[in-house]
């Protein structure tokens, strides 16, 4: 159980929409990323006391529907962002996997092969992006594309489970 002196407090992020994911850097606990369902990303360098938008390189409204982040376990400045439509199945040239080489300040598109999205009236809940601890492969669990795996940093993907599966977690 948590120590009795821990307390929750409200921190105004002002990111636009609901905050769907929060990820703390495993390399520096002061660096935190928050992803909004329609407002893109927010970044903090002081453990959440202050926040700044980090949407440079996100190309469309669908790209700013942030579903998940995954920090590279071996490179402190590399982090991936999974994005897609806020509601329903993604259509059109948006959503996918973006990479940042500056700790989440700016992004570049890696692939639109795997898109993340809400399912029906749900938002981004259930989408997963994480690195496998043994082989370093990148795994994506999505609302429509099932589970996919990339062995080349997200450039290409192989299907692990059938499409149409609503994935709420990936574990080993």
C-alpha atoms as one frame of an Amber mdcrd trajectory, in Angstrom:
protein
   0.000   0.000   0.000   1.004   3.621  -0.534   2.584   5.573   2.312   0.012
   7.557   4.295   1.725  10.852   3.448   0.988  10.510  -0.318  -1.725  12.840
  -1.548  -3.399  13.339  -4.921  -3.679  16.863  -6.282  -5.187  18.382  -9.395
  -2.734  19.709 -12.010  -4.147  21.830 -14.863  -2.723  20.496 -18.135  -5.067
  22.304 -20.576  -4.368  19.915 -23.440  -7.663  19.813 -25.291 -10.053  16.948
 -24.730  -9.718  14.050 -22.352  -6.279  12.891 -21.234  -6.053   9.293 -22.428
  -2.507   8.349 -21.459   0.297   9.546 -19.201   3.827   8.164 -19.482   6.813
   8.961 -17.289  10.221   8.581 -18.896  12.025   5.513 -17.521  15.266   7.471
 -18.016  14.275  10.674 -16.185  11.211  10.744 -13.895  10.923  14.516 -14.308
   9.984  14.087 -17.995   6.307  13.199 -18.437   4.148  12.964 -21.561   0.347
  13.217 -21.558  -1.763  12.366 -24.599  -5.187  13.869 -25.276  -7.936  12.343
 -27.379  -8.233  15.399 -29.657  -5.611  17.909 -28.465  -2.390  16.020 -29.134
   0.466  15.763 -26.684   1.629  17.693 -23.660   5.122  17.490 -22.129   6.452
  18.292 -18.674  10.104  18.536 -17.654   9.407  19.142 -13.958   7.411  16.027
 -12.968   4.072  17.553 -13.950   4.264  20.993 -12.356   4.189  22.790 -15.725
   3.208  21.596 -19.203   3.834  22.594 -22.838   2.194  21.338 -26.022   4.318
  18.982 -28.091   2.462  18.643 -31.397   5.182  19.662 -33.880   5.142  17.043
 -36.646   1.640  15.724 -35.970   0.108  16.308 -39.383  -3.678  16.160 -38.952
  -6.485  16.154 -36.418  -6.370  12.338 -36.416  -2.659  12.439 -35.632  -3.455
  14.507 -32.548  -5.759  11.761 -31.221  -3.053  10.306 -28.954  -3.635   6.726
 -27.806  -0.296   5.721 -26.273   3.390   6.517 -25.825   6.313   4.080 -25.599
   9.753   5.141 -24.413  12.651   3.276 -25.993  14.198   1.351 -23.088  17.752
   1.820 -24.403  17.737   5.354 -25.841  16.607   8.102 -23.489  15.718  10.614
 -26.209  13.602   8.201 -28.309   9.878   7.864 -27.677   7.018   6.689 -29.909
   3.485   8.070 -30.137   0.473   6.042 -31.298  -2.399   8.042 -32.782  -5.703
   7.739 -34.615  -9.323   8.793 -34.769 -10.924   9.765 -31.493 -14.156   7.876
 -32.193 -14.810   4.929 -34.472 -12.639   3.193 -37.033  -9.950   5.406 -38.608
 -10.397   6.341 -42.270  -8.210   8.422 -44.510  -4.532   9.363 -44.266  -4.219
   9.929 -40.560  -3.271   8.080 -37.443  -0.295   5.817 -37.071   3.050   5.667
 -35.382   5.243   8.716 -34.824   8.785   8.861 -33.422  10.549  11.561 -31.459
  14.322  11.736 -31.195  14.252  14.647 -28.743  12.321  13.156 -25.844   8.835
  13.971 -27.132   9.292  17.610 -28.133   8.814  17.016 -31.891   7.526  14.076
 -33.938   7.988  12.492 -37.360   5.729   9.961 -39.042   7.130   6.415 -39.111
   4.160   4.423 -40.415   0.448   4.604 -41.090   0.233   0.816 -41.317  -1.028
   0.484 -37.739  -3.578   3.070 -36.702  -5.027   3.450 -33.272  -8.582   4.519
 -32.553 -11.535   4.354 -30.290 -14.120   1.608 -30.630 -17.751   2.644 -31.022
 -18.471   5.285 -28.423 -15.249   4.598 -26.513 -12.247   6.834 -26.956  -8.633
   5.657 -27.072  -9.052   3.231 -24.168  -7.430  -0.133 -24.656  -4.771   0.866
 -27.185  -1.300  -0.352 -26.312   2.204   0.453 -27.533   5.171  -1.125 -25.782
   8.589  -2.659 -26.253   9.237  -6.356 -25.660  11.768  -6.630 -22.808  13.863
  -9.405 -24.378  14.117  -8.708 -28.100  13.296  -4.976 -28.274  10.464  -5.459
 -30.768   7.649  -2.895 -30.701   4.141  -4.225 -30.056   0.867  -2.508 -30.886
  -2.515  -3.489 -29.542  -5.276  -1.584 -31.300  -9.037  -1.223 -31.316  -9.398
  -2.502 -34.907  -6.142  -4.048 -36.139  -5.630  -6.590 -33.356  -2.074  -7.097
 -32.086   0.843  -6.271 -34.376   4.614  -6.527 -33.940   7.429  -4.533 -35.521
  11.065  -5.606 -35.477  12.331  -2.485 -37.273  11.208   0.422 -35.106   7.687
   0.588 -36.513   8.482   0.817 -40.236   6.834  -2.522 -41.016   4.407  -4.674
 -39.037   3.322  -8.300 -38.835  -0.076  -9.383 -37.561   0.001 -11.443 -34.363
  -3.780 -11.721 -33.810  -6.756 -11.367 -36.121  -7.915  -7.908 -37.109 -11.185
  -6.704 -35.667 -10.037  -7.598 -32.143 -10.424  -4.921 -29.475  -7.181  -5.169
 -27.496  -6.978  -3.880 -23.919  -3.491  -5.097 -23.010  -0.328  -6.783 -24.194
   1.887  -8.682 -21.777   4.487 -11.425 -21.992
